[in-house]
Amino acid sequence: MNQESTAPVHDVAIVGFGPVGQMLALLLGRAGHDVIALERWPKPYDLPRAVHFDDEIGRIFQAAGVGEEVRAVTDPVPDHYEWRNAAGEALVRIDWSGTGPSGWPTASFFSQPGLEAVLAKAAEELPSVTVVRDCEVTDLREADGRVHLITSGPCGPGDVRARYVIGADGANSFVRSRMSTAVTDLGFFYDWLIVDTQPHEQATWSPMNWQLCDPVRPTTVVSGGPGRRRWEFLRLPHESVEELNSLDTAWRLLEPWGRSAQNTTIERHTVYTFQARWVDRWRDGQLLLAGDAAHQMPPFAGQGMCSGMRDAMNLAWKLDLVLDGRAGADLLDTYTSERSDHVQHAIGMSMALGQVICVLDPDEAAERDARMIATGADPRHALPATPPPVLGDGVLRRTADGERAANVGHLTPQYPVTHQGRTALLDSLTGGGFTILTDGHQPVDALNDAERDFLSHIKATVVALYDEHAPSGGYLDADGGYLPHLREHGHVAAIVRPDFYLFGAASTGKELRELIGQLREQLLHPAPLGAVSPAPEPLMAVE
């Protein structure tokens, strides 16, 4: 590394180059920012870890320009996710088939090394991104409005300077250790043996993913990505971690499933302690956190890596505006308030599912089974109710008295539209960023030059939607996904943020102008935010 006197000042330094760090480098690098990523290990970890993402995360891959490459290394789920009791009766069936609201498969499975290879290659090919492996960050200090990262290892002792530093360096984050923040821990701990395999035969697993809710040994059986299968076995009270985490134990537990060394290769076996916790402040001045450095959750809802990708998408568009001077630095405070509330929903949902699955008492399991079977395995009634996943307070429409407006902060859908003879998913035609969806000509003609200049300044795209015969420059609502929804709610326009969440909707052209004015003010002068929401109450008692 260059010494301090000659070292460049990067826009962003990312500590950690796993999937979340890779996504941040990709999004910020594609926006033209000077990014350096520092990874302590000399080469990518070549064994499986995360295996699932949902349709919203597929949309993020699309936004990062790697959608088709990701599709090539993943398996979309063709059927449902089923929970069964020891007798083989269905307790719940969750439909994971088809296309989700974000225009991607509802659920997809992958092998993390393959996914990381796609993301890393795309990031490293960007001229504005530098990736340095085998380079450990051992210290940091803030001076002259910059963060100095002190590095060691084969990269040499050095001083890497950046305007902002993002810790995407995992659950034992070094960057987090240098921030003034506390951690909220819900005290949820279960040990599971994870066994990743490569079956020798090509087989169709139906259902592709399912959960055995047997109090003798709760077990998860899911895809590990193309050509792979994963088994997860709960540690029983009489077992030690050391006893469970052995190759002999892995083979013994796989034997009832027809797996042996003759038909299966074990890629990896390890015991994970599932936890539920998050960092209270994700920003401390020029230091920020993302992914496992900011939160951890049980995997029962498959939202661990997904939540990290949402972090990256939320943070990247805000940093893009701040770095370019198009927004005030205080905008970054909304990263914590928005994402912390949202991730608490994912953690609460994961805990609720885990507390249904991890039942070891036979009588309690029998009561659970009877209750769930009586619902007809309908997840709306069989599973604990959880609140909808919405953003916490932040860059969202406000009422006249300054309160957050109703029905904002929800994820918006992505449908096919046709523009200039080409039909594709909306983001592929707009290029992403802020999107103003409008019903034909009605409100757009009311915008003045200052409002249009502001929208151009933040690189917003106005999408005028038509039922048929879209004029030049217009967009045809190809599948009728957008206009019926707008009209049903009496809206003529909606502002969608770069991370696909709803900023606000307008019923008239005048309201749209007011909405644009609010957005401009919030980007330049974010309103002071209240305290982050308190921890959710567990839906069931944790033993």
C-alpha positions as a printed NumPy array, in Angstrom:
array([[  0.   ,   0.   ,   0.   ],
       [  1.045,   3.588,  -0.553],
       [  2.12 ,   5.539,   2.501],
       [  0.018,   8.394,   3.849],
       [  1.821,  11.164,   1.982],
       [  0.941,   9.766,  -1.437],
       [ -2.064,   7.549,  -0.766],
       [ -5.231,   8.495,  -2.659],
       [ -8.379,   9.374,  -0.761],
       [-11.043,   6.906,  -1.826],
       [-14.702,   7.761,  -1.689],
       [-15.493,   4.562,   0.193],
       [-13.433,   1.826,   1.802],
       [-15.273,  -1.453,   2.39 ],
       [-13.83 ,  -3.77 ,   5.018],
       [-14.854,  -7.312,   4.095],
       [-15.519,  -8.669,   0.627],
       [-18.223, -11.277,   1.124],
       [-21.578, -10.999,  -0.691],
       [-22.644,  -7.795,   1.086],
       [-19.278,  -6.099,   0.588],
       [-19.286,  -7.236,  -3.035],
       [-22.768,  -5.826,  -3.601],
       [-21.792,  -2.493,  -2.032],
       [-18.664,  -2.308,  -4.205],
       [-20.739,  -3.152,  -7.277],
       [-23.505,  -0.617,  -6.627],
       [-21.165,   2.231,  -5.631],
       [-18.653,   1.407,  -8.361],
       [-21.368,   1.392, -11.033],
       [-22.374,   4.838,  -9.779],
       [-18.838,   6.02 , -10.564],
       [-17.426,   6.266,  -7.033],
       [-13.848,   5.382,  -6.131],
       [-14.17 ,   2.251,  -3.982],
       [-11.52 ,   0.105,  -2.323],
       [-12.454,  -3.218,  -0.72 ],
       [-10.089,  -4.787,   1.819],
       [-10.424,  -8.51 ,   2.513],
       [ -8.331, -10.223,   5.187],
       [ -8.359, -13.663,   3.539],
       [ -6.133, -14.384,   0.515],
       [ -8.813, -16.133,  -1.561],
       [-12.597, -16.573,  -1.523],
       [-14.011, -19.122,   0.903],
       [-14.868, -22.113,  -1.266],
       [-17.505, -23.868,   0.873],
       [-21.271, -23.276,   1.12 ],
       [-22.906, -20.948,   3.623],
       [-26.005, -18.924,   2.629],
       [-28.296, -20.766,   0.2  ],
       [-31.499, -18.726,  -0.324],
       [-32.704, -15.396,  -1.666],
       [-36.17 , -14.063,  -2.458],
       [-37.604, -12.074,  -5.349],
       [-36.684,  -8.686,  -3.868],
       [-33.027,  -9.739,  -3.73 ],
       [-33.25 , -10.926,  -7.319],
       [-34.351,  -7.392,  -8.187],
       [-31.271,  -6.045,  -6.375],
       [-29.041,  -8.343,  -8.45 ],
       [-30.819,  -6.998, -11.523],
       [-30.124,  -3.421, -10.38 ],
       [-26.458,  -4.284,  -9.911],
       [-26.213,  -5.453, -13.522],
       [-25.67 ,  -9.151, -12.747],
       [-29.214, -10.474, -13.023],
       [-28.668, -12.937, -15.845],
       [-25.357, -14.16 , -14.427],
       [-27.047, -14.841, -11.081],
       [-29.921, -16.681, -12.745],
       [-27.351, -18.998, -14.351],
       [-26.012, -20.207, -10.971],
       [-29.302, -20.544,  -9.075],
       [-32.276, -22.88 ,  -8.873],
       [-35.715, -21.25 ,  -8.657],
       [-38.137, -23.161,  -6.439],
       [-40.823, -24.942,  -8.506],
       [-43.151, -25.858,  -5.658],
       [-43.849, -25.15 ,  -1.984],
       [-41.923, -25.121,   1.283],
       [-43.581, -27.741,   3.474],
       [-43.405, -28.542,   7.19 ],
       [-44.306, -32.091,   8.237],
       [-44.676, -33.817,  11.572],
       [-43.135, -37.16 ,  12.506],
       [-46.08 , -39.009,  10.919],
       [-45.509, -37.236,   7.602],
       [-48.613, -35.057,   7.878],
       [-48.392, -31.54 ,   6.433],
       [-48.381, -28.837,   9.094],
       [-47.961, -25.903,   6.717],
       [-47.399, -25.361,   3.003],
       [-45.875, -22.062,   1.877],
       [-46.129, -21.46 ,  -1.868],
       [-42.664, -20.616,  -3.164],
       [-43.421, -21.298,  -6.824],
       [-43.745, -18.84 ,  -9.668],
       [-42.795, -15.193,  -9.896],
       [-42.862, -12.881,  -6.901],
       [-43.998,  -9.239,  -6.81 ],
       [-40.49 ,  -8.005,  -7.662],
       [-40.533,  -9.795, -11.008],
       [-38.151, -12.578,  -9.96 ],
       [-38.766, -16.15 ,  -8.767],
       [-40.419, -16.133,  -5.353],
       [-37.503, -18.142,  -3.938],
       [-34.157, -19.21 ,  -5.388],
       [-31.378, -21.415,  -4.008],
       [-27.656, -21.194,  -4.708],
       [-24.193, -22.235,  -3.591],
       [-22.479, -19.21 ,  -2.074],
       [-19.075, -19.734,  -3.753],
       [-20.781, -19.645,  -7.143],
       [-22.762, -16.528,  -6.299],
       [-19.716, -14.771,  -4.849],
       [-17.741, -15.54 ,  -8.011],
       [-20.379, -13.698, -10.065],
       [-20.473, -10.665,  -7.769],
       [-16.698, -10.442,  -7.268],
       [-15.96 , -10.694, -10.991],
       [-18.435,  -7.952, -11.828],
       [-17.07 ,  -5.658,  -9.105],
       [-13.419,  -6.263,  -9.937],
       [-14.048,  -5.47 , -13.609],
       [-15.219,  -1.955, -12.742],
       [-12.426,   0.615, -13.258],
       [-13.498,   2.531, -10.153],
       [-13.243,  -0.493,  -7.812],
       [-10.022,  -1.826,  -6.287],
       [-10.083,  -5.134,  -4.404],
       [ -7.151,  -6.01 ,  -2.144],
       [ -7.13 ,  -9.518,  -0.668],
       [ -4.883, -10.875,   2.081],
       [ -5.005,  -7.458,   3.702],
       [ -6.121,  -7.115,   7.315],
       [ -7.308,  -3.854,   8.836],
       [ -5.715,  -3.592,  12.274],
       [ -6.522,  -0.03 ,  13.282],
       [ -8.385,   3.064,  12.187],
       [ -8.459,   6.728,  13.064],
       [-10.344,   9.758,  11.829],
       [ -8.399,  12.887,  10.864],
       [ -8.763,  15.754,   8.417],
       [-12.316,  14.715,   7.582],
       [-11.133,  11.289,   6.466],
       [-10.858,   7.802,   7.898],
       [ -7.395,   6.23 ,   7.941],
       [ -7.343,   2.445,   7.887],
       [ -4.095,   0.88 ,   9.059],
       [ -3.442,  -2.4  ,   7.26 ],
       [ -1.033,  -5.297,   7.606],
       [ -0.283,  -8.565,   5.848],
       [  1.118,  -9.352,   2.394],
       [ -0.436,  -6.1  ,   1.167],
       [  2.182,  -4.437,   3.358],
       [  1.79 ,  -1.987,   6.211],
       [ -0.214,   0.902,   4.891],
       [ -2.624,   3.735,   5.447],
       [ -5.767,   3.497,   3.332],
       [ -7.718,   6.757,   3.37 ],
       [-11.398,   7.175,   2.574],
       [-14.257,   9.595,   3.054],
       [-16.45 ,   6.798,   4.419],
       [-15.744,   3.286,   5.705],
       [-18.281,   0.463,   5.638],
       [-17.802,  -2.534,   7.882],
       [-19.129,  -5.535,   5.971],
       [-16.772,  -7.71 ,   7.97 ],
       [-19.127, -10.173,   9.586],
       [-20.41 , -10.983,  13.037],
       [-17.021, -10.301,  14.666],
       [-16.683,  -6.972,  12.878],
       [-13.524,  -4.961,  13.505],
       [-15.197,  -1.777,  12.273],
       [-18.057,  -2.258,  14.739],
       [-15.544,  -2.615,  17.58 ],
       [-14.374,   0.94 ,  16.845],
       [-17.846,   2.46 ,  16.824],
       [-19.799,   3.897,  19.711],
       [-22.807,   1.616,  19.647],
       [-24.518,  -1.059,  21.713],
       [-25.961,  -4.4  ,  20.618],
       [-29.501,  -5.584,  21.347],
       [-29.48 ,  -9.362,  21.921],
       [-32.782, -11.226,  22.307],
       [-31.139, -14.247,  23.931],
       [-32.239, -16.707,  21.246],
       [-29.675, -19.536,  20.999],
       [-29.988, -22.889,  19.258],
       [-27.157, -25.067,  17.915],
       [-27.667, -26.822,  14.594],
       [-25.376, -29.142,  12.645],
       [-25.257, -27.995,   9.006],
       [-24.319, -30.706,   6.505],
       [-23.808, -29.624,   2.891],
       [-23.72 , -32.441,   0.359],
       [-23.348, -33.241,  -3.311],
       [-25.541, -36.252,  -4.188],
       [-23.926, -38.358,  -6.904],
       [-27.185, -38.982,  -8.746],
       [-29.374, -36.452, -10.489],
       [-32.728, -36.513,  -8.743],
       [-35.872, -34.441,  -8.417],
       [-36.516, -33.602,  -4.789],
       [-40.186, -33.01 ,  -4.089],
       [-40.868, -30.819,  -2.346],
       [-37.558, -29.149,  -3.039],
       [-37.45 , -27.725,   0.497],
       [-39.092, -29.002,   3.629],
       [-38.91 , -29.125,   7.409],
       [-39.328, -32.192,   9.608],
       [-40.922, -30.996,  12.856],
       [-40.158, -34.152,  14.808],
       [-39.425, -33.64 ,  18.53 ],
       [-37.011, -36.579,  18.344],
       [-34.781, -34.446,  16.078],
       [-36.071, -31.371,  14.204],
       [-34.455, -31.463,  10.762],
       [-34.312, -29.164,   7.757],
       [-33.907, -30.552,   4.223],
       [-33.355, -27.939,   1.5  ],
       [-31.578, -27.276,  -1.748],
       [-27.965, -26.167,  -1.521],
       [-28.061, -24.738,  -5.026],
       [-27.726, -26.557,  -8.373],
       [-26.681, -30.18 ,  -7.767],
       [-26.503, -29.812,  -3.971],
       [-28.578, -30.676,  -0.883],
       [-28.389, -29.374,   2.676],
       [-29.464, -31.076,   5.894],
       [-29.662, -29.247,   9.225],
       [-30.016, -31.144,  12.516],
       [-30.916, -29.541,  15.859],
       [-28.521, -30.3  ,  18.719],
       [-30.344, -32.185,  21.453],
       [-29.914, -31.232,  25.132],
       [-27.765, -34.276,  25.973],
       [-25.333, -33.684,  23.069],
       [-22.212, -31.566,  23.146],
       [-21.226, -29.375,  20.232],
       [-18.028, -31.409,  19.835],
       [-19.988, -34.669,  19.686],
       [-22.389, -33.275,  17.107],
       [-19.768, -31.624,  14.919],
       [-17.982, -34.698,  13.592],
       [-17.93 , -36.462,  10.244],
       [-19.091, -39.709,  11.858],
       [-22.115, -37.941,  13.371],
       [-22.935, -36.316,  10.021],
       [-22.963, -39.699,   8.272],
       [-24.981, -41.277,  11.097],
       [-27.662, -38.589,  10.835],
       [-27.746, -38.785,   7.029],
       [-28.156, -42.56 ,   6.979],
       [-31.959, -42.576,   7.597],
       [-32.269, -40.274,   4.588],
       [-30.623, -42.812,   2.306],
       [-27.346, -40.933,   2.125],
       [-23.995, -42.705,   2.33 ],
       [-20.465, -42.355,   1.022],
       [-21.533, -44.516,  -1.938],
       [-24.068, -41.978,  -3.238],
       [-23.108, -38.675,  -1.587],
       [-20.114, -36.42 ,  -0.977],
       [-20.137, -34.278,   2.151],
       [-18.748, -30.869,   1.234],
       [-18.907, -29.412,   4.711],
       [-20.237, -30.069,   8.188],
       [-20.25 , -27.465,  10.938],
       [-22.286, -26.418,  13.94 ],
       [-23.849, -22.967,  13.885],
       [-25.331, -21.208,  16.888],
       [-28.424, -19.421,  15.635],
       [-28.793, -16.01 ,  17.289],
       [-31.07 , -12.961,  17.178],
       [-29.422,  -9.574,  17.668],
       [-28.735,  -6.244,  16.023],
       [-26.566,  -3.173,  16.48 ],
       [-28.426,  -0.146,  17.812],
       [-26.557,   2.437,  15.67 ],
       [-25.39 ,   1.49 ,  12.185],
       [-23.629,   4.817,  11.615],
       [-21.047,   6.565,  13.742],
       [-19.801,   9.601,  11.826],
       [-17.953,   8.289,   8.779],
       [-18.191,   4.645,   9.873],
       [-21.113,   2.466,   8.805],
       [-22.084,  -1.197,   9.142],
       [-23.861,  -3.643,   6.853],
       [-24.806,  -7.319,   6.844],
       [-23.764,  -9.608,   9.686],
       [-21.725,  -6.779,  11.184],
       [-25.048,  -5.043,  11.917],
       [-27.407,  -7.962,  12.624],
       [-27.745, -11.714,  12.987],
       [-30.853, -13.849,  12.835],
       [-31.936, -17.492,  12.777],
       [-32.146, -18.897,   9.229],
       [-35.698, -20.25 ,   9.453],
       [-37.095, -17.557,   7.139],
       [-34.026, -17.521,   4.87 ],
       [-33.491, -13.792,   5.434],
       [-29.903, -13.51 ,   6.721],
       [-28.064, -12.693,   3.504],
       [-31.242, -11.151,   2.084],
       [-31.208,  -8.586,   4.885],
       [-27.573,  -7.777,   4.164],
       [-28.406,  -7.176,   0.502],
       [-31.206,  -4.827,   1.54 ],
       [-28.667,  -2.983,   3.706],
       [-26.406,  -2.575,   0.686],
       [-29.207,  -1.268,  -1.531],
       [-30.448,   1.219,   1.072],
       [-26.986,   2.505,   1.937],
       [-25.647,   2.661,  -1.623],
       [-28.219,   5.092,  -3.012],
       [-27.858,   7.386,  -0.002],
       [-24.049,   7.364,  -0.124],
       [-24.221,   8.036,  -3.858],
       [-26.17 ,  11.255,  -3.256],
       [-24.022,  12.331,  -0.299],
       [-20.712,  11.699,  -2.056],
       [-21.844,  13.777,  -5.041],
       [-23.109,  16.61 ,  -2.854],
       [-26.688,  16.068,  -3.984],
       [-27.811,  15.343,  -0.417],
       [-26.736,  16.294,   3.085],
       [-24.582,  13.895,   5.136],
       [-27.364,  13.625,   7.728],
       [-29.25 ,  11.563,   5.145],
       [-27.052,   8.646,   6.278],
       [-28.73 ,   8.675,   9.692],
       [-31.893,   7.396,   8.025],
       [-29.978,   4.232,   7.12 ],
       [-30.128,   3.073,  10.748],
       [-33.709,   4.147,  11.401],
       [-35.1  ,   2.589,   8.221],
       [-33.135,  -0.642,   8.142],
       [-33.126,  -1.367,  11.882],
       [-36.92 ,  -1.457,  12.051],
       [-37.097,  -3.548,   8.897],
       [-34.491,  -6.068,  10.057],
       [-36.226,  -6.4  ,  13.418],
       [-39.255,  -7.662,  11.506],
       [-37.096, -10.304,   9.801],
       [-35.539, -11.308,  13.117],
       [-38.922, -11.507,  14.836],
       [-40.34 , -13.605,  12.008],
       [-37.316, -15.931,  12.039],
       [-37.597, -16.387,  15.806],
       [-41.327, -17.092,  15.579],
       [-40.741, -19.806,  12.98 ],
       [-37.856, -21.262,  14.959],
       [-39.905, -21.47 ,  18.12 ],
       [-42.485, -23.532,  16.227],
       [-39.833, -25.801,  14.731],
       [-37.543, -26.285,  17.739],
       [-40.068, -28.131,  19.92 ],
       [-38.584, -31.142,  21.733],
       [-41.411, -31.962,  24.147],
       [-43.667, -34.67 ,  22.624],
       [-46.864, -33.371,  24.261],
       [-46.18 , -29.813,  23.164],
       [-45.369, -31.066,  19.654],
       [-48.653, -33.014,  19.53 ],
       [-50.605, -29.893,  20.502],
       [-48.736, -27.877,  17.858],
       [-49.414, -30.512,  15.201],
       [-53.139, -30.684,  15.937],
       [-53.471, -26.906,  15.82 ],
       [-51.591, -26.544,  12.523],
       [-53.271, -29.503,  10.813],
       [-56.661, -28.048,  11.742],
       [-55.861, -24.975,   9.631],
       [-55.457, -27.099,   6.522],
       [-51.727, -26.262,   6.49 ],
       [-52.627, -22.689,   5.511],
       [-49.679, -20.459,   6.53 ],
       [-52.03 , -17.531,   7.139],
       [-53.506, -19.433,  10.07 ],
       [-50.945, -22.109,  10.942],
       [-48.036, -19.753,  11.635],
       [-47.758, -16.945,  14.187],
       [-48.919, -13.577,  12.882],
       [-46.142, -11.054,  12.262],
       [-46.393,  -7.37 ,  11.273],
       [-45.727,  -6.445,   7.636],
       [-42.125,  -5.635,   6.682],
       [-41.983,  -1.856,   6.303],
       [-39.149,   0.624,   6.659],
       [-38.668,   2.548,   9.855],
       [-38.841,   6.332,   9.887],
       [-36.69 ,   8.055,   7.282],
       [-36.98 ,   9.351,   3.731],
       [-40.735,   8.931,   3.522],
       [-43.71 ,  11.2  ,   2.89 ],
       [-44.912,  13.179,   5.908],
       [-48.268,  14.645,   6.802],
       [-48.907,  18.347,   7.368],
       [-48.067,  17.973,  11.069],
       [-44.736,  16.322,  10.295],
       [-45.739,  12.75 ,  11.072],
       [-44.906,   9.859,   8.796],
       [-47.711,   9.365,   6.277],
       [-49.717,   6.154,   6.181],
       [-48.952,   3.396,   3.693],
       [-45.399,   4.502,   2.858],
       [-42.18 ,   2.525,   3.249],
       [-43.567,  -0.602,   1.62 ],
       [-41.734,  -2.508,  -1.107],
       [-43.235,  -1.711,  -4.515],
       [-43.698,  -4.368,  -7.222],
       [-41.91 ,  -4.622, -10.564],
       [-43.927,  -5.489, -13.661],
       [-43.13 ,  -5.686, -17.378],
       [-43.65 ,  -2.479, -19.354],
       [-43.094,  -1.592, -22.982],
       [-41.068,   1.457, -23.984],
       [-39.897,   2.391, -27.477],
       [-40.702,  -1.078, -28.808],
       [-38.945,  -3.001, -26.035],
       [-40.784,  -4.976, -23.338],
       [-38.921,  -5.758, -20.12 ],
       [-39.177,  -5.451, -16.356],
       [-39.514,  -1.806, -15.325],
       [-36.036,  -1.335, -13.81 ],
       [-34.349,  -2.723, -16.915],
       [-35.923,   0.073, -18.964],
       [-35.432,   2.945, -16.513],
       [-31.955,   1.974, -15.325],
       [-33.068,   2.203, -11.701],
       [-32.794,   5.212,  -9.408],
       [-35.766,   7.318,  -8.36 ],
       [-38.841,   6.519, -10.439],
       [-41.979,   8.665, -10.749],
       [-44.852,   6.461, -11.896],
       [-47.687,   8.506, -13.38 ],
       [-51.065,   7.778, -14.902],
       [-50.68 ,   9.101, -18.425],
       [-50.314,  12.857, -18.903],
       [-52.263,  14.062, -15.878],
       [-49.751,  15.244, -13.29 ],
       [-46.513,  15.528, -15.24 ],
       [-47.664,  18.526, -17.245],
       [-48.121,  20.421, -13.96 ],
       [-44.42 ,  20.289, -13.01 ],
       [-42.47 ,  23.516, -13.289],
       [-38.881,  23.945, -14.443],
       [-37.447,  23.927, -10.907],
       [-39.171,  20.635, -10.127],
       [-38.019,  19.094, -13.373],
       [-34.477,  20.314, -12.713],
       [-34.537,  18.686,  -9.275],
       [-35.711,  15.379, -10.714],
       [-32.939,  15.59 , -13.281],
       [-30.458,  16.441, -10.501],
       [-31.276,  13.214,  -8.627],
       [-31.42 ,  11.288, -11.932],
       [-35.094,  10.409, -11.541],
       [-37.054,   8.848, -14.377],
       [-40.649,   9.88 , -15.033],
       [-42.597,   6.859, -16.278],
       [-45.877,   7.94 , -17.87 ],
       [-48.009,   4.774, -18.017],
       [-50.751,   4.066, -20.541],
       [-53.281,   1.27 , -20.969],
       [-52.678,   1.079, -24.701],
       [-51.142,   3.017, -27.586],
       [-48.507,   4.763, -25.492],
       [-47.33 ,   7.935, -27.241],
       [-43.68 ,   8.592, -28.013],
       [-41.764,   8.605, -24.749],
       [-44.598,   6.869, -22.879],
       [-44.672,   3.448, -21.295],
       [-47.267,   0.77 , -21.977],
       [-48.399,  -1.036, -18.819],
       [-47.873,  -4.348, -20.618],
       [-49.432,  -6.719, -18.069],
       [-51.75 ,  -4.233, -16.401],
       [-49.75 ,  -4.327, -13.209],
       [-49.441,  -0.634, -12.335],
       [-52.393,   1.399, -13.582],
       [-55.212,  -0.668, -12.024],
       [-53.486,  -0.393,  -8.638],
       [-52.965,   3.377,  -8.949],
       [-56.56 ,   3.931,  -9.992],
       [-57.992,   1.628,  -7.319],
       [-56.383,   3.831,  -4.665],
       [-57.203,   7.114,  -6.386],
       [-53.561,   7.928,  -7.162],
       [-52.282,   9.622, -10.281],
       [-48.599,   9.256,  -9.356],
       [-46.194,   7.519,  -6.989],
       [-42.546,   8.168,  -6.175],
       [-40.482,   5.008,  -5.846],
       [-37.05 ,   5.223,  -4.228],
       [-33.911,   3.632,  -5.741],
       [-34.265,   0.702,  -3.302],
       [-37.812,   0.096,  -4.625],
       [-39.636,   1.305,  -1.507],
       [-42.537,   3.744,  -1.75 ],
       [-41.694,   7.334,  -0.802],
       [-45.276,   8.45 ,  -1.298],
       [-48.241,   8.66 ,  -3.666],
       [-50.289,  11.609,  -4.945],
       [-53.951,  11.938,  -5.852],
       [-53.56 ,  15.132,  -7.912],
       [-50.917,  16.993,  -9.845],
       [-50.746,  19.53 ,  -7.009],
       [-50.058,  16.746,  -4.509],
       [-47.308,  15.389,  -6.741],
       [-45.607,  18.785,  -6.722],
       [-45.856,  18.869,  -2.927],
       [-44.433,  15.334,  -2.797],
       [-41.476,  16.307,  -4.96 ],
       [-40.874,  19.314,  -2.711],
       [-40.855,  17.055,   0.345],
       [-38.375,  14.706,  -1.276],
       [-36.049,  17.583,  -2.149],
       [-36.184,  18.934,   1.4  ],
       [-35.641,  15.521,   2.993],
       [-32.607,  14.77 ,   0.862],
       [-30.969,  18.114,   1.594],
       [-32.14 ,  18.592,   5.186],
       [-33.337,  15.305,   6.719],
       [-35.725,  15.846,   9.614],
       [-34.528,  14.754,  13.074],
       [-35.558,  11.168,  13.66 ],
       [-37.101,   9.679,  16.751],
       [-35.608,   6.768,  18.639],
       [-35.3  ,   3.449,  16.85 ],
       [-38.242,   1.186,  17.608],
       [-37.851,  -1.032,  20.663],
       [-37.126,  -4.729,  20.325],
       [-40.147,  -6.772,  19.288],
       [-41.71 ,  -8.955,  21.925],
       [-41.012, -12.655,  21.264],
       [-44.108, -14.31 ,  19.867],
       [-43.391, -17.387,  21.927],
       [-41.308, -17.865,  25.038],
       [-37.658, -18.762,  24.509],
       [-36.668, -21.675,  26.717]])
